[in-house]
Amino acid sequence: MKPIAVTILTGFLGAGKTTLLRHILNENHGYKIAVIENEFGEVPIDNTIIGDRASRITTLSNGCICCSKSDELENALLDLLDGVDKNQLEFDRLIIECTGMADPGPITQAFFAHERICQRFLLDGILTLVDAVHADQQLSQFTLSQAQVGYADRILLTKTDIATDNEALIQRLQLMNARASIHKVTHGNIDLSVLFDIEGFVLNDKLNVTAPTPVFRRIPQPQNNIQSIVIYHDQPLELMQISEVMENLLVKFADNLLRYKGILLIKDESRRLLFQGVQRLYNADWDREWLSDEEQKSTMIFIGIDLPEEEIRTKFAELSN
C-alpha cells in the first residue's frame, strides 16, 4: 500500500497560508486531498473559506498541535486512517495547515513516533510562508518565526507585489536556511510542482545548497538566532571518526539542531554515505558508488538555533589530521 504523502504548511501569522491552501485545493491536479487545520479560538476555518474540494477537513482548535503534551494531531491522523480502512474516506495527500504560532518540530516528529502513522503516512515536505512586508520585524522579534524558516524544505515569499524590494530579505533567509529554495508567491498562485513530491524526509542526495545573493549596497546585518552551517571536506573521512563527531554533536546540540543533511566521502569505501536528521531523529545509509566524473568530497548542512559555528567547524577540520 502506497503511503499517503503529507505536506506541512507553516508560517507566521498573516503570511498567507489559507490563501495558498485554497489555491492548492482548487487547482486541477487530480489529487484527493485531506486537510488538517490547526487554529486557536472557537471559530474554525472550514469549507466556507477554503472551498469544498477537500476530501475531509479536520479542524483542531483545542490548542496548538506543536505542544509536546498534545496527542490531538496523532488522534486526528489515526481517525483519518480509520476512515480510509472502513471505506468511508478516500484521499492520497494530506495537508496540515499550522497555526501561525506553531513550531514545526514536534509536528514533524509525530510522523516518526507512532508505528501505524509511520507505515501509512510519508512526510513529503515542510512549506514555510514568509510575509515579505513584515518578515524582517517578525524574524528579529520572534525566534519562532526563524525556526519556521529553519525547518523549511521550500520557502514561499508572499506579498512581493507590495514589498517589491526584497533582495536583502532573501539573503537573510538563505543565511538561515541554505538548503531550502525560495519562491515568490502572489495571492497563493504557484506551480504545484514546487509544492509536492519534494522528498524532504527521504534519505537521498538532494542537498540543494543555496548561496546568498550578493546585495551591492550598505545594509545593516540582522541578528539571526537560526543559521545554516555548510561544511565541505575534501579528504576521505574515517567512518568511526565521523560517527563519533556526529554522535557528540547530537549529544550536545540535538535540541538546537532543526534540520541537517549530508553526503559523506568515506575512506576505503566506493559508495557515498548519506545522512539526514531532525533534532534527535537521525538516520544514515549507504548510497550509490561515486561516479568517476563527479567531484568527490563530503558536503554537510546543519541548520539550528545558536549553533557554535567555530566549534563545529573545528571538530570537522580536525578529521583531516
Residue pairs with C-beta under 8 A, 6 or more apart in sequence:
1 120
2 92
3 119
3 120
3 121
3 122
4 91
4 92
4 93
4 94
4 120
4 121
4 122
5 92
5 93
5 94
5 121
5 122
5 124
5 196
5 197
6 93
6 94
6 95
6 96
6 111
6 121
6 122
6 123
6 124
7 93
7 94
7 95
7 96
7 124
7 125
7 126
7 127
7 195
7 196
8 96
8 98
8 104
8 107
8 108
8 123
8 125
8 126
8 127
9 17
9 20
9 21
9 95
9 96
9 97
9 98
9 127
9 129
10 17
10 98
10 102
10 104
10 126
10 127
10 128
10 129
10 148
10 151
10 152
11 17
11 100
11 127
11 128
11 129
11 130
11 131
11 148
11 156
12 100
12 101
12 130
12 131
12 134
12 135
12 138
12 142
12 144
12 145
12 148
13 100
13 101
14 100
14 131
14 134
15 100
15 129
15 130
15 131
15 158
16 129
16 131
16 158
16 159
16 185
16 188
17 97
17 98
17 100
17 129
18 45
18 49
18 50
18 97
19 158
19 187
19 188
20 127
20 129
20 156
20 158
20 185
20 188
20 190
21 35
21 50
21 95
21 97
21 188
22 49
22 50
22 51
22 188
23 187
23 188
23 189
23 190
24 33
24 95
24 188
24 192
24 195
25 33
25 35
25 50
25 51
25 53
25 54
26 51
26 53
27 192
29 192
31 92
31 93
31 196
32 55
32 90
32 91
32 92
32 93
33 53
33 54
33 55
33 91
33 92
33 93
33 94
33 95
34 54
34 55
34 56
34 57
34 58
34 80
34 89
34 91
34 93
34 94
34 95
35 50
35 54
35 56
35 57
35 58
35 94
35 95
35 96
35 97
36 58
36 59
36 60
36 73
36 76
36 77
36 80
36 94
36 95
36 96
36 97
37 44
37 45
37 46
37 57
37 58
37 59
37 60
37 97
38 59
38 60
38 61
38 64
38 65
38 73
38 96
38 97
38 98
38 99
38 102
39 45
39 59
39 60
39 61
39 99
40 61
40 63
40 64
40 99
40 101
41 61
42 61
44 59
44 61
45 59
45 97
46 57
46 59
47 54
47 57
50 57
55 89
55 90
55 91
56 80
56 83
56 89
56 91
58 76
58 79
58 80
60 72
60 73
60 76
62 70
62 72
63 70
63 72
64 70
64 99
64 101
64 102
65 72
65 73
65 96
65 98
65 99
65 102
65 106
65 107
66 98
66 102
66 103
66 104
66 105
66 106
66 107
67 106
68 106
73 96
73 107
73 110
74 110
74 113
74 114
74 117
77 110
77 114
77 117
77 121
78 114
78 116
78 117
80 89
80 91
80 94
81 116
81 117
81 120
83 89
84 90
84 91
93 196
94 121
96 107
98 104
98 107
101 144
102 148
103 144
103 147
103 148
104 126
104 128
104 147
104 148
104 151
105 147
105 151
105 258
105 278
105 279
108 123
108 126
108 151
108 201
108 278
109 278
109 279
109 281
110 117
111 117
111 118
111 121
111 123
111 201
112 118
112 278
112 281
122 201
122 202
123 200
123 201
124 196
124 197
124 198
124 199
124 200
124 201
125 153
125 154
125 195
125 198
125 199
125 200
125 201
126 151
126 152
126 153
126 154
126 200
127 152
127 153
127 154
127 156
127 195
128 148
128 149
128 151
128 152
128 154
128 155
128 156
128 180
129 156
129 158
129 185
130 149
130 155
130 156
130 157
130 158
130 169
130 173
131 138
131 158
131 159
132 157
132 158
132 159
132 160
132 162
132 163
132 166
132 169
133 159
133 162
133 163
135 145
135 169
136 169
136 172
136 222
138 145
139 145
139 146
139 149
139 172
139 176
139 222
139 224
140 222
140 223
143 225
143 226
143 305
146 176
146 224
146 225
146 226
146 305
147 226
147 258
147 305
149 155
149 173
149 176
149 177
149 180
149 226
150 176
150 177
150 226
150 258
150 259
150 303
150 304
150 305
151 258
151 259
151 278
151 303
152 177
152 180
153 179
153 180
153 198
153 200
154 180
154 181
154 182
154 183
154 194
154 195
154 198
155 173
155 177
155 180
155 181
155 182
155 183
156 182
156 183
156 184
156 185
156 190
157 166
157 169
157 170
157 173
157 182
157 183
157 184
157 185
158 184
158 185
158 186
160 166
160 184
160 185
160 186
161 186
161 187
163 169
167 213
167 215
168 215
168 219
170 182
170 212
170 213
171 212
171 213
171 214
171 215
172 222
172 224
173 180
173 182
174 182
174 210
174 211
174 212
174 213
174 228
175 212
175 224
175 227
175 228
176 224
176 226
176 227
176 228
176 303
177 226
177 228
177 259
177 303
178 209
178 210
178 211
178 228
178 230
178 301
178 303
179 207
179 208
179 209
179 210
179 228
179 259
179 261
179 301
179 303
180 208
180 210
181 208
181 210
182 210
183 190
183 194
199 206
201 276
201 278
203 274
203 275
203 276
203 283
203 284
203 285
204 274
204 287
205 263
205 272
205 274
205 287
207 261
207 262
207 263
207 299
207 301
209 230
209 299
209 301
225 305
225 306
226 258
226 303
226 304
226 305
227 303
227 304
227 307
227 309
228 301
228 302
228 303
229 301
229 302
229 303
229 304
229 307
229 309
229 312
229 313
230 299
230 300
230 301
231 298
231 299
231 300
231 301
231 302
231 312
231 313
231 316
232 297
232 298
232 299
232 300
233 265
233 297
233 298
233 299
233 300
233 316
233 319
233 320
234 297
234 298
235 265
235 319
235 320
236 265
236 266
236 267
236 268
236 269
237 264
237 265
237 266
237 267
237 298
237 319
238 266
238 267
238 319
239 266
239 267
239 269
239 273
241 319
242 264
242 266
242 319
245 315
245 316
245 319
246 275
246 282
248 315
249 257
249 302
249 312
249 315
250 257
250 277
250 280
250 282
253 304
253 307
253 308
254 279
254 280
255 279
255 280
256 304
256 305
256 306
256 307
257 277
257 279
257 302
257 303
257 304
257 307
258 278
258 279
258 303
258 304
258 305
259 276
259 277
259 278
259 301
259 303
260 275
260 276
260 277
260 300
260 301
260 302
260 303
260 304
261 275
261 276
261 277
261 300
261 301
262 274
262 275
262 276
262 298
262 299
262 300
262 301
263 272
263 273
263 274
263 287
263 298
263 299
264 272
264 273
264 274
264 275
264 298
264 300
265 272
265 290
265 296
265 297
265 298
266 273
269 286
270 289
270 290
271 286
271 287
271 288
271 289
271 290
272 286
272 287
272 288
272 289
272 290
273 284
273 285
273 286
273 287
274 284
274 285
274 286
274 287
275 282
275 283
275 284
276 282
276 283
276 284
277 283
290 296
300 316
302 312
